Amino acid sequence: MPTNPVAENVLGTMGAVCWTVQLIPQVWKSWREKSTDGLSPWLVLLWGIAAGFLGAYAILLDLNVPLILQPQLFGFFSLLSWGQCQYYAQKRSARMAALTTGAMLVIGGFEAAMVFALRGAYGARTDAGLRGVQFLGISSSVIISLALFPQYVEIWRLREVVGISVLFVVIDLLGSVFSDLSLAFKDKFDIIAAITYSFVVALDAFVILAALILNPRATKRRRRENAAGVTEDEAMTEAATMTRVASSANSNGLGFNPNCQ
């Protein structure tokens, strides 16, 4: 495919925008329902950690402002969602703010340290600088991809997709698709980035597919369980009523007496 810087930048920016706002539906869902049941805290925590690597990588490469801002917001919303998991699921009220703020400070400090440590070496194009920046980029991609596996454990445990916003997963998938397409218009194709983006597309698609298949089954299963529960309650109520009637009849002398024959 021919090189097209405009298409590359447009698609890359669209991907960055998707990855910037993708967690807003998840944060809103958790706040509205006051629950994070079904959402793996490891997913959002690992994404928050990955944002430190990705943020340093974007700054060292001197990318445009939206692409530098994207990992900062991505990390903020990831850790905010992790804080919700601590508050709603783990019932940590006072410590939740300290945990979330502390995690943000540690990851932000790591990002700043990586930038200061590698800026000079990367600017001089030394082997150590180039390898260091490459390590940051690859690490962020690997962590972002692997973070979805704990969510699969939650889906398997609950036998349905709950707690995690499907809209959030769809936006994440679109961000990967746009970023993948932007690579096709670069003058030099980045195979590592392409594999990473494609891997995220496949992982997100699996979550969406699981929601389409498992959630209707879970709804039917709950309806059957509720119907069975109602039937059992009715049977117990009827048996209790018959027992009371029989007891009342016996106390009034209306029961069967063999001496009357």
SEDO-833564 format. One line per 8 residues: their letters; for each residue x, y, z of N, C-alpha, C, O. Coordinates in steps of 0.001 Angstrom, whole numbers, padded with zeros to 6 digits. Layout:
N
a	X/Y/Z/X/Y/Z/X/Y/Z/X/Y/Z  ...
END
This chain:
261
mptnpvae	000852/-001189/000000/000000/000000/000000/000889/001242/000000/001882/001277/000727  000552/002282/-000813/001399/003468/-000902/001416/004252/000402/000451/004241/001166  002542/004937/000642/002673/005759/001844/001741/006957/001765/001671/007634/000739  001024/007215/002856/000093/008339/002910/000128/008923/004319/-000579/008441/005204  000945/009958/004539/001075/010528/005886/-000242/011058/006444/-000489/010975/007647  -001096/011609/005559/-002374/012152/006032/-003256/011038/006585/-003801/011144/007683  -003387/009957/005796/-004193/008816/006249/-003604/008207/007515/-004334/007818/008427  -002290/008129/007562/-001631/007572/008748/-001955/008389/009990/-002287/007830/011035
nvlgtmga	-001857/009725/009875/-002110/010590/011024/-003581/010589/011428/-003905/010578/012616  -004474/010600/010427/-005915/010611/010729/-006320/009329/011450/-006987/009371/012483  -005912/008192/010895/-006261/006911/011513/-005595/006747/012877/-006207/006242/013818  -004341/007176/012976/-003648/007095/014259/-004306/007962/015318/-004419/007559/016475  -004747/009167/014918/-005431/010056/015860/-006769/009475/016289/-007143/009570/017458  -007499/008867/015338/-008776/008227/015678/-008564/007096/016683/-009341/006932/017623  -007508/006324/016470/-007194/005264/017425/-006845/005820/018787/-007259/005280/019813  -006074/006915/018799/-005685/007535/020070/-006898/008086/020809/-006993/007972/022031
vcwtvqli	-007830/008687/020062/-009049/009222/020682/-009865/008097/021313/-010360/008232/022432  -010000/006987/020587/-010743/005833/021124/-010109/005335/022414/-010810/005050/023385  -008795/005231/022426/-008107/004719/023612/-008076/005732/024746/-007827/005373/025897  -008331/007016/024421/-008381/008037/025467/-009697/007975/026231/-009712/008102/027456  -010807/007778/025510/-012140/007846/026131/-012737/006474/026409/-013842/006387/026944  -012031/005396/026058/-012641/004073/026130/-013101/003679/027528/-014096/002968/027670  -012397/004129/028560/-012720/003715/029921/-013795/004571/030580/-014260/004243/031672  -014196/005657/029936/-015246/006498/030518/-016552/005721/030681/-017171/005821/031740
pqvwkswr	-017011/004941/029670/-018232/004141/029888/-018102/003153/031043/-019075/002899/031754  -016909/002596/031233/-016710/001644/032329/-016781/002341/033683/-017420/001839/034607  -016129/003495/033804/-016171/004255/035055/-017603/004672/035374/-018040/004595/036523  -018331/005115/034350/-019723/005535/034527/-020599/004356/034951/-021428/004490/035852  -020419/003212/034310/-021209/002019/034638/-020978/001592/036089/-021930/001297/036812  -019726/001560/036508/-019413/001149/037881/-019992/002133/038892/-020506/001723/039932  -019911/003424/038592/-020448/004436/039502/-021965/004365/039564/-022546/004475/040644  -022612/004183/038418/-024078/004154/038379/-024634/002941/039111/-025632/003045/039825
ekstdgls	-023978/001774/038931/-024454/000538/039553/-023892/000330/040949/-024322/-000573/041666  -022923/001168/041343/-022253/001026/042645/-021731/-000396/042844/-021791/-000956/043938  -021217/-000959/041749/-020701/-002329/041797/-019687/-002531/040679/-019816/-001976/039588  -018679/-003336/040979/-017702/-003732/039957/-017633/-005251/039843/-016656/-005792/039325  -018669/-005941/040327/-018706/-007402/040229/-018600/-007832/038771/-019354/-007354/037924  -017672/-008727/038480/-017465/-009196/037116/-016345/-008482/036391/-015876/-008960/035358  -015900/-007334/036915/-014771/-006603/036324/-013505/-006990/037072/-013421/-006817/038288  -012532/-007507/036357/-011281/-007903/036994/-010467/-006667/037373/-010141/-005863/036499
pwlvllwg	-010132/-006495/038648/-009298/-005350/039030/-007903/-005428/038418/-007244/-004404/038236  -007446/-006655/038097/-006132/-006813/037471/-006108/-006212/036075/-005073/-005713/035633  -007235/-006253/035377/-007303/-005679/034028/-006959/-004199/034062/-006058/-003750/033354  -007675/-003442/034884/-007480/-001988/034899/-006180/-001599/035606/-005571/-000586/035260  -005745/-002394/036595/-004471/-002086/037252/-003302/-002273/036290/-002413/-001425/036220  -003301/-003374/035553/-002224/-003614/034587/-002239/-002572/033478/-001182/-002165/032997  -003420/-002140/033071/-003493/-001077/032064/-002934/000225/032619/-002270/000972/031902  -003200/000498/033891/-002633/001696/034500/-001115/001636/034538/-000441/002640/034308
iaagflga	-000572/000445/034831/000886/000268/034824/001441/000430/033412/002474/001068/033213  000746/-000153/032433/001202/-000054/031040/001240/001390/030565/002064/001747/029724  000346/002227/031105/000314/003635/030694/001614/004345/031039/002016/005268/030330  002277/003933/032116/003563/004539/032455/004614/004265/031398/005373/005159/031022  004662/003027/030914/005594/002672/029836/005233/003408/028544/006095/003961/027862  003922/003399/028225/003479/004008/026969/003662/005518/026982/004016/006111/025962  003423/006147/028134/003592/007592/028229/005038/008009/028019/005310/008967/027296  005974/007292/028649/007396/007596/028460/007810/007367/027013/008590/008137/026453
yailldln	007286/006307/026417/007595/005984/025019/007144/007110/024095/007891/007520/023206  005915/007616/024302/005380/008680/023442/006165/009976/023605/006406/010680/022624  006566/010298/024833/007321/011531/025071/008709/011447/024443/009165/012406/023820  009379/010319/024600/010727/010162/024050/010727/010180/022530/011683/010653/021915  009662/009669/021917/009568/009712/020457/009119/011075/019951/009094/011316/018744  008759/011980/020883/008312/013331/020528/007121/013270/019570/007097/013941/018538  006128/012443/019941/004921/012338/019131/004086/013601/019287/004393/014460/020114  003022/013710/018485/002180/014897/018591/001435/014900/019931/001360/013884/020621
vplilqpq	000890/016066/020277/000289/016257/021601/-000827/015258/021911/-000845/014709/023012  -001775/014993/020970/-002824/014007/021295/-002266/012635/021657/-002783/011978/022560  -001218/012194/020963/-000646/010876/021227/000152/010847/022531/000324/009786/023132  000642/012019/022970/001310/012090/024274/000275/012163/025397/000462/011580/026465  -000818/012884/025141/-001873/013029/026143/-002643/011723/026346/-003117/011443/027447  -002767/010931/025287/-003578/009705/025333/-003174/008748/026456/-004042/008345/027230  -001893/008360/026584/-001554/007424/027664/-001736/008011/029058/-001974/007272/030014  -001627/009342/029184/-001835/009954/030494/-003295/009798/030930/-003572/009415/032067
lfgffsll	-004222/010095/030022/-005645/009947/030337/-006026/008479/030468/-006837/008110/031318  -005434/007647/029620/-005687/006208/029680/-005285/005650/031045/-006024/004874/031651  -004111/006051/031518/-003650/005597/032824/-004506/006140/033955/-004792/005428/034917  -004920/007412/033842/-005755/008016/034885/-007077/007272/035031/-007467/006910/036141  -007770/007042/033913/-009067/006362/033977/-008914/004892/034373/-009790/004334/035034  -007811/004267/033974/-007577/002873/034373/-007434/002769/035886/-008047/001908/036517  -006627/003644/036461/-006420/003603/037908/-007652/004084/038662/-007915/003631/039776  -008411/005002/038063/-009674/005412/038682/-010642/004232/038739/-011325/004029/039742
swgqcqyy	-010694/003462/037663/-011535/002264/037640/-011040/001234/038651/-011841/000566/039304  -009723/001107/038778/-009164/000198/039784/-009547/000656/041191/-009848/-000166/042057  -009534/001965/041412/-009971/002501/042699/-011430/002168/042980/-011796/001890/044123  -012266/002194/041944/-013666/001800/042117/-013776/000335/042527/-014625/-000027/043342  -012913/-000505/041960/-012905/-001924/042350/-012567/-002071/043830/-013154/-002899/044525  -011621/-001265/044309/-011261/-001321/045721/-012396/-000810/046604/-012622/-001326/047699  -013101/000198/046124/-014158/000821/046933/-015429/-000021/046960/-015981/-000288/048027  -015891/-000438/045783/-017166/-001150/045712/-017034/-002634/046049/-017889/-003186/046743
aqkrsarm	-015979/-003281/045570/-015844/-004728/045770/-015109/-005062/047068/-015538/-005939/047818  -014010/-004368/047331/-013211/-004660/048524/-013641/-003858/049755/-013136/-004079/050856  -014581/-002924/049560/-015126/-002127/050671/-014043/-001320/051394/-014067/-001179/052617  -013095/-000795/050613/-012054/000038/051202/-012421/001494/050947/-012210/002001/049845  -012954/002154/051928/-013424/003518/051732/-012315/004541/051948/-011949/005269/051026  -011782/004597/053163/-010768/005604/053467/-009462/005325/052739/-008781/006248/052291  -009115/004044/052625/-007839/003683/052009/-007891/003725/050491/-006851/003747/049833  -009111/003737/049926/-009236/003697/048470/-008548/004892/047825/-007790/004733/046868
aalttgam	-008813/006103/048351/-008210/007309/047779/-006694/007261/047896/-005982/007649/046970  -006199/006783/049038/-004752/006698/049233/-004127/005685/048284/-003059/005932/047723  -004790/004544/048101/-004278/003517/047193/-004223/004032/045759/-003212/003885/045073  -005325/004637/045317/-005392/005120/043936/-004394/006245/043700/-003662/006240/042710  -004370/007207/044613/-003434/008328/044471/-001990/007843/044521/-001146/008299/043750  -001713/006913/045434/-000363/006368/045535/000065/005657/044271/001202/005805/043824  -000848/004876/043686/-000533/004176/042435/-000256/005167/041313/000666/004973/040521  -001062/006240/041244/-000849/007255/040213/000511/007925/040374/001212/008161/039390
lviggfea	000884/008231/041620/002165/008894/041869/003341/007986/041526/004328/008434/040941  003236/006716/041889/004327/005774/041603/004513/005606/040099/005637/005655/039598  003404/005408/039379/003493/005203/037927/003949/006485/037235/004748/006439/036300  003437/007635/037699/003890/008906/037136/005370/009141/037391/006081/009642/036520  005839/008779/038588/007262/008907/038894/008120/008003/038033/009199/008395/037589  007633/006778/037796/008363/005854/036921/008461/006417/035504/009516/006348/034874  007355/006975/035009/007351/007543/033652/008351/008691/033548/009133/008754/032599  008324/009596/034520/009258/010726/034501/010707/010248/034594/011582/010794/033922
amvfalrg	010963/009241/035415/012321/008715/035567/012827/008112/034263/013987/008305/033897  011963/007384/033562/012358/006776/032289/012673/007848/031241/013613/007708/030458  011879/008915/031238/012115/009992/030269/013470/010648/030531/014253/010842/029600  013751/010988/031782/015020/011640/032107/016206/010698/031915/017293/011136/031537  016002/009417/032170/017106/008461/032055/017477/008174/030607/018644/007922/030308  016504/008210/029709/016750/007790/028325/016791/008936/027322/017211/008737/026182  016364/010133/027725/016281/011224/026750/017633/011509/026097/017721/011614/024874  018672/011633/026895/019989/011948/026343/020525/010843/025453/021025/011108/024360
aygartda	020423/009601/025919/020945/008471/025140/020161/008278/023850/020735/007960/022809  018837/008472/023923/018026/008297/022712/018282/009441/021732/018325/009227/020521  018453/010660/022263/018740/011798/021395/020068/011646/020680/020227/012108/019550  021021/010999/021335/022328/010756/020720/022329/009516/019836/023336/009188/019209  021199/008835/019795/021035/007626/018971/022033/006529/019357/022551/005805/018506  022283/006433/020648/023145/005346/021107/022354/004044/021115/021123/004047/021111  023075/002949/021125/022410/001645/021105/021576/001439/022364/020473/000895/022302  022102/001873/023500/021368/001723/024757/020083/002545/024752/019044/002086/025225
glrgvqfl	020159/003763/024215/018971/004612/024151/017893/004039/023254/016716/004030/023612  018301/003559/022079/017336/002986/021138/016689/001730/021714/015479/001534/021600  017504/000890/022329/016965/-000340/022920/016051/-000030/024114/015047/-000707/024332  016413/000994/024874/015589/001367/026022/014210/001841/025608/013208/001452/026209  014154/002680/024582/012865/003172/024088/012054/002038/023477/010841/001957/023671  012727/001170/022743/012036/000018/022167/011468/-000880/023269/010371/-001421/023133  012215/-001032/024346/011739/-001835/025476/010462/-001242/026067/009535/-001978/026403  010409/000083/026194/009218/000730/026733/008005/000476/025845/006921/000167/026340
gisssvii	008191/000607/024534/007080/000396/023609/006576/-001034/023622/005370/-001275/023660  007502/-001984/023591/007107/-003399/023577/006463/-003786/024906/005467/-004510/024929  007026/-003307/026005/006487/-003649/027326/005056/-003161/027484/004201/-003890/027986  004792/-001929/027057/003430/-001403/027180/002451/-002230/026360/001341/-002509/026813  002852/-002622/025166/001972/-003412/024304/001695/-004787/024898/000561/-005266/024875  002736/-005416/025430/002570/-006755/026012/001673/-006705/027243/000789/-007546/027402  001896/-005720/028116/001094/-005616/029339/-000366/-005339/029000/-001263/-005938/029594  -000615/-004435/028047/-001991/-004121/027652/-002696/-005361/027118/-003872/-005583/027409
slalfpqy	-001988/-006161/026346/-002587/-007372/025771/-002854/-008429/026840/-003941/-009003/026896  -001855/-008683/027691/-001987/-009734/028704/-002998/-009374/029783/-003530/-010257/030456  -003265/-008078/029953/-004187/-007654/031013/-005598/-008184/030808/-006370/-008266/031763  -005945/-008543/029583/-007297/-009035/029322/-007512/-010463/029815/-008656/-010882/029994  -006447/-011210/030036/-006618/-012608/030443/-007277/-012760/031814/-008096/-013664/031973  -006962/-011916/032828/-007717/-012024/034081/-009216/-011807/033896/-010027/-012371/034630  -009580/-010978/032903/-011003/-010774/032640/-011646/-012042/032099/-012812/-012318/032381  -010895/-012812/031327/-011417/-014095/030835/-011717/-015042/031999/-012680/-015808/031953
veiwrlre	-010889/-014980/033036/-011126/-015819/034213/-012457/-015448/034865/-013208/-016325/035291  -012746/-014145/034942/-014016/-013695/035503/-015188/-014166/034652/-016213/-014595/035181  -015035/-014086/033343/-016105/-014539/032444/-016343/-016033/032618/-017490/-016478/032661  -015278/-016802/032717/-015411/-018248/032905/-016046/-018566/034255/-016859/-019485/034357  -015682/-017818/035284/-016210/-018068/036629/-017702/-017773/036714/-018456/-018529/037327  -018127/-016666/036093/-019525/-016248/036182/-020395/-016819/035065/-021622/-016774/035139  -019745/-017358/034026/-020451/-017905/032861/-021286/-016845/032141/-022294/-017159/031507  -020861/-015610/032245/-021466/-014507/031505/-020552/-013287/031623/-019637/-013256/032445
vvgisvlf	-020820/-012285/030783/-020024/-011057/030794/-020793/-010009/031584/-021738/-009414/031065  -020405/-009777/032818/-021038/-008775/033666/-019944/-007914/034281/-018780/-008309/034348  -020346/-006728/034727/-019380/-005843/035370/-018579/-005010/034393/-018319/-003835/034652  -018185/-005592/033282/-017399/-004874/032280/-018333/-004303/031214/-019209/-005006/030710  -018146/-003044/030876/-018984/-002381/029879/-018633/-002877/028480/-017483/-002791/028048  -019639/-003395/027779/-019412/-003869/026412/-019050/-002694/025505/-018248/-002843/024583  -019647/-001513/025767/-019310/-000321/024979/-017831/000007/025123/-017177/000377/024148  -017307/-000125/026325/-015881/000110/026560/-015027/-000847/025728/-014028/-000432/025142
vvidllgs	-015413/-002129/025671/-014655/-003115/024893/-014740/-002798/023403/-013750/-002933/022683  -015914/-002378/022936/-016081/-002035/021518/-015178/-000859/021146/-014522/-000888/020105  -015140/000175/021992/-014287/001340/021715/-012818/000936/021718/-012038/001421/020899  -012440/000052/022634/-011060/-000437/022681/-010714/-001174/021398/-009626/-001003/020848  -011645/-001997/020924/-011421/-002732/019671/-011262/-001770/018495/-010376/-001945/017659  -012130/-000750/018436/-012036/000224/017342/-010706/000972/017386/-010114/001254/016344  -010236/001293/018593/-008938/001958/018707/-007821/001119/018138/-006913/001641/017491  -007877/-000188/018375/-006858/-001090/017826/-006970/-001195/016312/-005959/-001231/015610
vfsdlsla	-008205/-001245/015808/-008408/-001342/014358/-007855/-000104/013660/-007124/-000222/012677  -008202/001087/014162/-007711/002325/013548/-006183/002408/013613/-005535/002819/012650  -005621/002018/014748/-004163/002054/014886/-003501/001055/013953/-002448/001334/013380  -004123/-000111/013802/-003607/-001126/012883/-003613/-000608/011446/-002644/-000782/010707  -004718/000028/011062/-004829/000550/009697/-003832/001674/009442/-003320/001817/008332  -003555/002473/010478/-002614/003582/010281/-001221/003072/009932/-000468/003745/009228  -000877/001882/010425/000449/001320/010133/000609/000979/008659/001720/000981/008129  -000505/000686/008004/-000437/000310/006592/000006/001471/005712/000476/001261/004593
fkdkfdii	-000142/002705/006218/000216/003882/005420/001568/004472/005817/001970/005506/005283  002279/003821/006756/003603/004298/007139/004625/003928/006067/004442/002972/005313  005700/004706/006018/006755/004396/005058/007510/003128/005449/008059/002431/004596  007531/002832/006776/008160/001607/007257/007177/000887/008172/006826/001390/009239  006740/-000290/007748/005725/-001035/008495/006302/-001555/009814/007347/-002205/009832  005606/-001260/010914/006041/-001684/012253/005369/-003013/012581/004210/-003040/012995  006092/-004107/012397/005513/-005437/012559/005161/-005714/014019/004154/-006366/014295  005983/-005224/014964/005705/-005458/016389/004406/-004776/016800/003566/-005374/017473
aaitysfv	004248/-003515/016388/003016/-002791/016708/001809/-003448/016044/000739/-003541/016646  001982/-003904/014799/000874/-004538/014077/000418/-005815/014775/-000781/-006065/014901  001371/-006616/015225/001024/-007853/015939/000295/-007525/017242/-000683/-008183/017598  000776/-006511/017940/000162/-006131/019214/-001264/-005646/019014/-002176/-006089/019712  -001463/-004725/018051/-002806/-004206/017793/-003752/-005325/017363/-004896/-005385/017814  -003274/-006200/016499/-004110/-007306/016027/-004464/-008254/017171/-005570/-008792/017224  -003524/-008449/018074/-003769/-009308/019229/-004866/-008717/020107/-005738/-009441/020587  -004825/-007395/020319/-005849/-006725/021125/-007211/-006824/020445/-008224/-007027/021116
valdafvi	-007246/-006682/019118/-008507/-006829/018378/-009105/-008208/018630/-010298/-008332/018905  -008272/-009244/018534/-008751/-010614/018742/-009245/-010814/020173/-010281/-011444/020385  -008516/-010287/021156/-008906/-010449/022558/-010211/-009721/022860/-011076/-010256/023553  -010355/-008494/022337/-011597/-007748/022540/-012767/-008428/021838/-013871/-008496/022377  -012518/-008925/020639/-013579/-009608/019892/-014071/-010834/020654/-015256/-011163/020614  -013160/-011504/021345/-013547/-012678/022137/-014497/-012280/023265/-015464/-012991/023538  -014228/-011148/023923/-015106/-010681/025002/-016490/-010345/024458/-017502/-010705/025058  -016532/-009650/023310/-017816/-009292/022707/-018576/-010545/022292/-019782/-010646/022517
laalilnp	-017879/-011491/021692/-018514/-012749/021284/-019040/-013510/022501/-020129/-014083/022459  -018269/-013513/023575/-018712/-014182/024799/-019977/-013532/025348/-020875/-014221/025833  -020046/-012190/025270/-021245/-011491/025742/-022460/-011850/024893/-023556/-012036/025422  -022270/-011949/023583/-023382/-012280/022686/-023878/-013705/022902/-025067/-013978/022738  -022982/-014612/023266/-023356/-016026/023428/-023772/-016340/024863/-024812/-016960/025084  -022970/-015919/025835/-023190/-016329/027218/-024288/-015543/027927/-025027/-016109/028732  -024406/-014241/027641/-025385/-013434/028373/-026827/-013869/028132/-027586/-013959/029097  -027254/-014149/026872/-028619/-014672/026685/-028827/-016007/027395/-029900/-016252/027945
ratkrrrr	-027821/-016864/027387/-027934/-018146/028090/-028083/-017931/029596/-028869/-018609/030257  -027321/-016983/030123/-027411/-016703/031559/-028788/-016155/031920/-029330/-016482/032976  -029358/-015318/031042/-030698/-014783/031286/-031735/-015902/031311/-032596/-015935/032189  -031651/-016816/030345/-032578/-017958/030314/-032393/-018847/031538/-033363/-019356/032099  -031139/-019029/031948/-030867/-019864/033112/-031481/-019265/034367/-032048/-019992/035182  -031376/-017945/034537/-031968/-017299/035707/-033485/-017379/035673/-034121/-017537/036715  -034075/-017270/034479/-035532/-017387/034376/-035991/-018778/034786/-036991/-018923/035489  -035260/-019807/034346/-035625/-021172/034733/-035486/-021365/036242/-036329/-021995/036882
enaagvte	-034408/-020813/036798/-034198/-020946/038241/-035283/-020211/039019/-035762/-020704/040040  -035674/-019022/038531/-036736/-018273/039203/-038067/-019007/039109/-038827/-019070/040074  -038340/-019572/037907/-039584/-020324/037728/-039608/-021545/038631/-040634/-021853/039237  -038484/-022243/038723/-038409/-023417/039596/-038569/-023011/041053/-039186/-023732/041836  -038019/-021864/041418/-038150/-021383/042788/-039580/-021038/043131/-040044/-021329/044233  -040307/-020401/042168/-041713/-020063/042387/-042544/-021318/042539/-043396/-021393/043424  -042305/-022325/041674/-043049/-023587/041747/-042819/-024279/043078/-043762/-024797/043677  -041594/-024296/043544/-041274/-024925/044823/-041941/-024190/045975/-042441/-024813/046911
deamteaa	-041947/-022847/045905/-042597/-022066/046962/-044093/-022336/046998/-044688/-022453/048069  -044703/-022436/045799/-046133/-022714/045734/-046451/-024081/046326/-047440/-024232/047043  -045614/-025082/046031/-045836/-026426/046563/-045718/-026433/048083/-046511/-027077/048770  -044724/-025715/048606/-044551/-025661/050056/-045713/-024939/050716/-046166/-025336/051790  -046201/-023873/050074/-047344/-023143/050623/-048592/-024007/050644/-049340/-024010/051621  -048814/-024752/049542/-049982/-025636/049467/-049906/-026736/050517/-050913/-027059/051147  -048719/-027318/050712/-048556/-028366/051720/-048812/-027822/053119/-049439/-028488/053944  -048330/-026616/053386/-048553/-026012/054700/-050030/-025737/054929/-050538/-025923/056035
tmtrvass	-050723/-025292/053877/-052161/-025032/053992/-052931/-026307/054289/-053809/-026316/055152  -052606/-027397/053572/-053279/-028676/053793/-053027/-029188/055208/-053921/-029765/055828  -051826/-028983/055715/-051505/-029411/057078/-052334/-028650/058094/-052837/-029234/059054  -052481/-027333/057887/-053280/-026535/058811/-054741/-026949/058777/-055394/-027018/059818  -055265/-027231/057568/-056666/-027657/057439/-056893/-028984/058145/-057886/-029163/058851  -055945/-029929/057944/-056082/-031243/058587/-056021/-031120/060099/-056775/-031790/060805  -055141/-030282/060600/-055023/-030090/062039/-056284/-029475/062606/-056736/-029854/063686  -056855/-028524/061877/-058087/-027884/062321/-059240/-028867/062348/-060065/-028842/063262
ansnglgf	-059300/-029746/061333/-060379/-030736/061271/-060267/-031722/062423/-061281/-032072/063027  -059084/-032170/062736/-058883/-033119/063831/-059259/-032504/065170/-059848/-033167/066023  -058917/-031234/065350/-059224/-030576/066621/-060716/-030378/066810/-061173/-030270/067948  -061497/-030325/065729/-062951/-030157/065796/-063705/-031474/065789/-064935/-031483/065740  -062983/-032587/065836/-063612/-033896/065851/-064143/-034342/064516/-065002/-035223/064458  -063656/-033758/063435/-064142/-034112/062109/-063269/-035126/061436/-063562/-035548/060318  -062188/-035535/062092/-061278/-036490/061475/-061829/-037894/061536/-062853/-038101/062188  -061229/-038848/060914/-061650/-040251/060872/-061378/-040909/062213/-060257/-040844/062717
npncq	-062428/-041566/062819/-062308/-042246/064112/-062708/-043691/063940/-063878/-043963/063671  -061787/-044638/064083/-062105/-046038/063835/-063089/-046597/064839/-063717/-047604/064515  -063295/-046026/066070/-064216/-046552/067067/-065668/-046315/066707/-066570/-046874/067331  -065897/-045464/065675/-067266/-045163/065273/-067842/-046234/064384/-069037/-046196/064089  -067053/-047182/063945/-067557/-048213/063037/-068279/-049294/063829/-068779/-050256/063247
END
